[in-house]
């Protein structure tokens, strides 16, 4: 099969890889229909953290089940499925508590599972899925092709934006600020609107992203940053800061900005993958009684809640994909996102 492999900074290559096969009775093999590039894929691509050896990359995909192991019960060959960005068994205490990203048998796409068996990356033609029952979510029927980008967002970004909104207690009567205008930040705007937030301020300096933020439900846009950005938020909210702030980047600057726009007693939900230097200032949190919650989003827990709204057209998160390329052009997809000429790129194997 063909799959994307990262070799190092700025170096991804689509090459031949072994076809996956059932290795354990709890496995499934999925033919990938659509995958995509994530903002977190850009960290190794930009050289943040060494790539010690070439490895398959990609953790967001949807597809059709080709084969299942003898112990798989919830999906079958021919099912259209959504794969969350990690594999989980669905039965351990962590999974039963809804924190599937802390599963006792957690496996990451493109790495090895707890038994040392290779797991394929999501940016390829086929993937062996460990713990298929606990990981994959099947749609009721074969979806219309137009819905595939919408369903693909449930693999990561829509669930991650939802996690930020839930963690910050966005909801009716609440004012919300979203820090970050990438695919996760835009999804967080949509999630806040879905949860009934009254005022949603998107912090963005890019016109195309501002337009999509408004389409997703942002009532206001703030382009300023730092103290000026906080002052603008205060002005828009009538002299106060936000009830709920959604941090969707993961840098020191984004965390500082998020805290600067959170009112005393407010809630900050963070989902940006930490890039270093984004440690929380405990004295600020203590002094202003700011509640911080969030972390890596348990997408497998959220998919059943969100899938109905996607299938009904109530939400259309797939609009974050503003460029579609064949898998063979994955290097161009990475370059487009790295250079910010695309918000998020969908790859078609």
Residue pairs with C-beta under 8 A, 6 or more apart in sequence:
1 16
1 17
1 18
1 19
1 20
1 124
1 125
1 126
2 14
2 15
2 16
2 17
2 124
2 125
2 327
2 328
2 349
3 14
3 15
3 17
3 56
3 120
3 121
3 123
3 124
3 125
4 12
4 13
4 14
4 56
4 57
4 58
4 121
4 123
4 124
4 327
4 330
4 347
5 12
5 13
5 14
5 15
5 17
5 54
5 55
5 56
5 57
5 121
6 12
6 44
6 45
6 51
6 54
6 55
6 56
6 57
7 13
7 51
7 54
8 47
8 50
8 51
9 44
9 45
9 46
9 47
9 51
10 45
10 46
10 47
12 45
12 57
12 330
12 331
12 334
13 331
14 327
14 328
14 330
14 331
17 56
17 120
17 124
19 126
20 29
20 120
20 126
20 127
20 128
21 29
21 128
22 28
22 29
22 67
22 68
22 69
22 128
23 117
23 128
24 69
24 115
24 117
24 130
25 69
25 70
25 71
25 72
26 69
26 71
26 72
26 89
26 130
26 131
26 132
26 133
27 68
27 69
27 72
27 128
27 129
27 130
27 132
28 65
28 66
28 67
28 68
28 69
28 72
28 75
28 128
28 129
28 132
28 136
29 65
29 66
29 67
29 68
29 126
29 127
29 128
29 129
30 61
30 63
30 64
30 65
30 66
30 81
30 83
30 126
30 127
30 129
30 136
31 63
31 64
31 65
31 66
31 125
31 126
32 61
32 62
32 63
32 122
32 124
32 125
32 126
32 127
32 349
33 61
33 62
33 63
33 64
33 80
33 148
33 348
33 349
34 61
34 62
34 63
34 148
34 149
34 152
34 346
34 347
34 348
34 349
35 58
35 60
35 61
35 62
35 122
35 123
35 124
35 152
35 327
35 346
35 347
35 349
36 58
36 60
36 61
36 152
36 155
36 321
36 344
36 345
36 346
36 347
37 58
37 123
37 330
37 333
37 334
37 337
37 344
37 345
37 347
38 58
38 59
38 60
38 85
38 156
38 157
38 183
38 344
39 182
39 183
39 184
39 273
39 337
39 344
40 273
41 57
41 58
41 59
41 334
42 334
42 337
42 338
43 49
43 273
43 275
44 51
44 57
45 334
45 338
46 338
48 275
48 276
55 110
55 111
55 121
56 109
56 110
56 120
56 121
56 123
56 124
57 110
57 121
57 122
57 123
58 109
58 110
58 121
58 122
58 123
58 124
58 347
59 85
59 86
59 108
59 109
59 110
59 121
59 122
59 155
59 156
60 83
60 85
60 122
60 152
60 155
60 156
60 157
61 83
61 109
61 122
61 123
61 127
61 152
61 155
62 80
62 81
62 82
62 83
62 148
62 151
62 152
62 155
63 80
63 81
63 83
63 127
64 78
64 79
64 80
64 81
65 75
65 76
65 77
65 78
65 79
65 81
65 132
65 136
65 138
66 77
66 126
67 77
68 75
68 76
68 77
68 132
69 132
71 133
72 132
72 133
73 133
74 132
74 133
74 136
74 138
75 81
75 132
75 133
75 136
75 138
79 136
79 138
79 139
80 138
80 139
80 141
80 142
80 143
81 136
81 137
81 138
81 139
82 136
82 137
82 139
82 151
82 152
82 154
82 155
82 303
82 307
83 109
83 122
83 127
83 129
83 135
83 136
83 155
84 100
84 135
84 137
84 155
84 156
84 159
84 299
84 300
84 303
85 109
85 122
85 155
85 156
85 299
86 100
86 101
86 103
86 106
86 107
86 108
86 109
86 299
86 300
87 103
87 105
87 106
87 107
87 108
87 109
87 113
87 119
87 129
87 130
87 131
87 134
87 135
88 95
88 100
88 101
88 103
88 105
88 106
88 107
88 131
88 134
88 135
88 300
89 95
89 103
89 104
89 105
89 131
89 134
90 100
90 103
90 131
90 133
90 134
90 135
90 300
91 134
92 103
92 104
92 105
93 104
94 100
94 102
94 103
94 104
95 103
95 134
95 300
98 298
98 301
99 298
99 301
100 134
100 298
100 299
100 300
100 301
101 295
101 296
101 297
101 298
101 299
103 131
103 134
105 113
105 114
105 130
105 131
106 114
107 113
107 114
107 119
107 130
107 131
108 119
109 119
109 120
109 121
109 122
109 127
110 119
110 120
110 121
110 122
111 119
112 118
112 119
113 119
113 130
117 130
118 128
119 127
119 128
119 130
120 126
120 127
120 128
121 127
122 155
123 327
123 330
123 347
124 327
124 349
125 327
125 349
129 135
129 136
134 300
135 300
137 154
137 300
137 303
137 304
137 307
139 151
139 307
139 311
140 311
143 151
143 311
147 310
147 311
147 318
148 318
149 318
149 321
149 346
150 310
150 315
150 316
150 317
150 318
151 307
151 310
151 318
152 318
152 321
152 346
153 183
153 187
153 310
153 317
153 318
153 320
154 299
154 302
154 303
154 306
154 307
154 310
154 317
155 299
156 297
156 299
157 183
157 184
157 187
157 317
157 320
157 344
158 187
158 190
158 191
158 306
158 310
158 315
158 317
159 297
159 298
159 299
159 302
159 303
159 306
160 184
160 187
160 188
160 248
160 271
160 297
160 299
161 184
161 185
161 186
161 187
161 188
161 189
161 190
161 191
161 246
161 248
161 271
161 317
162 187
162 188
162 191
162 194
162 297
162 302
162 306
163 269
163 271
163 294
163 295
163 297
163 298
163 302
164 178
164 184
164 188
164 191
164 246
164 247
164 248
164 269
164 270
164 271
164 294
164 297
165 176
165 188
165 191
165 192
165 194
165 195
165 197
165 244
165 246
165 269
166 191
166 195
166 269
167 267
167 269
167 270
167 271
167 293
167 294
167 295
168 176
168 244
168 245
168 246
168 267
168 268
168 269
168 293
168 294
169 243
169 244
169 267
169 269
170 176
170 191
170 192
170 195
170 197
170 244
170 246
170 269
171 195
171 196
171 197
172 195
172 196
172 197
172 198
173 198
174 197
174 198
174 199
174 243
174 244
175 197
175 198
175 199
175 200
175 201
175 237
175 240
175 242
175 243
175 244
176 192
176 197
176 199
176 200
176 201
176 242
176 243
176 244
176 245
176 246
177 201
177 202
177 203
177 222
177 233
177 242
177 244
177 245
177 246
177 258
177 261
177 262
178 185
178 188
178 189
178 192
178 200
178 201
178 202
178 203
178 213
178 218
178 245
178 246
178 248
179 185
179 203
179 245
179 246
179 247
179 248
179 249
179 254
179 257
179 258
179 261
180 188
180 203
180 246
180 247
180 248
180 249
180 254
180 272
181 202
181 203
181 204
181 205
181 206
181 209
181 210
181 213
182 209
182 248
182 249
182 343
182 344
183 320
183 343
183 344
184 248
184 271
184 272
185 202
185 204
185 213
185 246
185 248
185 249
186 202
186 209
186 212
186 213
186 216
186 320
186 343
187 216
187 317
187 320
188 246
188 248
188 271
189 200
189 202
189 213
189 216
189 217
189 218
190 216
190 217
190 315
190 317
192 200
192 217
192 244
192 246
193 200
193 216
193 217
194 217
194 309
194 314
194 315
197 217
197 244
199 219
199 220
199 236
199 237
200 217
200 218
200 219
200 220
201 218
201 219
201 220
201 221
201 222
201 233
201 236
201 237
201 242
202 210
202 213
202 214
202 218
202 220
202 221
202 222
203 221
203 222
203 223
203 225
203 229
203 257
203 261
204 210
204 213
204 221
204 222
204 223
205 223
205 225
206 340
208 322
208 343
209 343
210 218
210 221
210 223
212 319
212 320
212 343
213 221
214 221
215 319
216 319
220 236
222 229
222 232
222 233
222 236
224 231
224 232
225 253
225 257
226 257
226 260
227 260
229 257
229 260
229 261
230 241
230 257
230 260
230 261
233 241
233 242
233 261
234 240
234 241
240 263
241 261
241 262
241 263
241 264
241 266
242 261
242 262
242 263
242 266
243 263
243 266
243 267
244 266
244 267
244 268
244 269
245 258
245 259
245 261
245 262
245 266
245 267
245 268
245 269
246 258
246 268
246 269
246 271
247 254
247 255
247 258
247 268
247 269
247 270
247 271
247 272
247 294
248 254
248 271
248 272
249 272
250 270
250 272
250 273
250 274
250 275
250 278
251 272
251 275
251 277
251 278
252 275
252 276
252 277
252 278
254 272
254 278
255 270
255 272
255 278
255 280
258 268
258 270
259 268
259 281
259 284
259 290
262 268
262 288
262 290
263 288
264 288
264 289
264 290
265 288
265 289
265 290
266 290
266 291
267 290
267 291
267 292
267 293
268 290
268 291
268 292
268 293
268 294
269 293
269 294
270 292
270 293
270 294
270 295
271 294
271 295
271 296
271 297
272 278
273 296
280 292
284 290
285 292
306 315
308 314
309 315
310 316
310 317
320 343
320 344
321 343
321 344
321 345
321 346
322 342
322 343
322 344
323 333
323 336
323 342
323 344
323 345
323 346
324 345
324 346
324 347
324 348
325 332
325 333
325 345
325 346
325 347
325 348
326 347
326 348
326 349
327 347
327 348
327 349
330 347
333 342
333 345
333 347
336 342
336 345
337 343
337 344
337 345
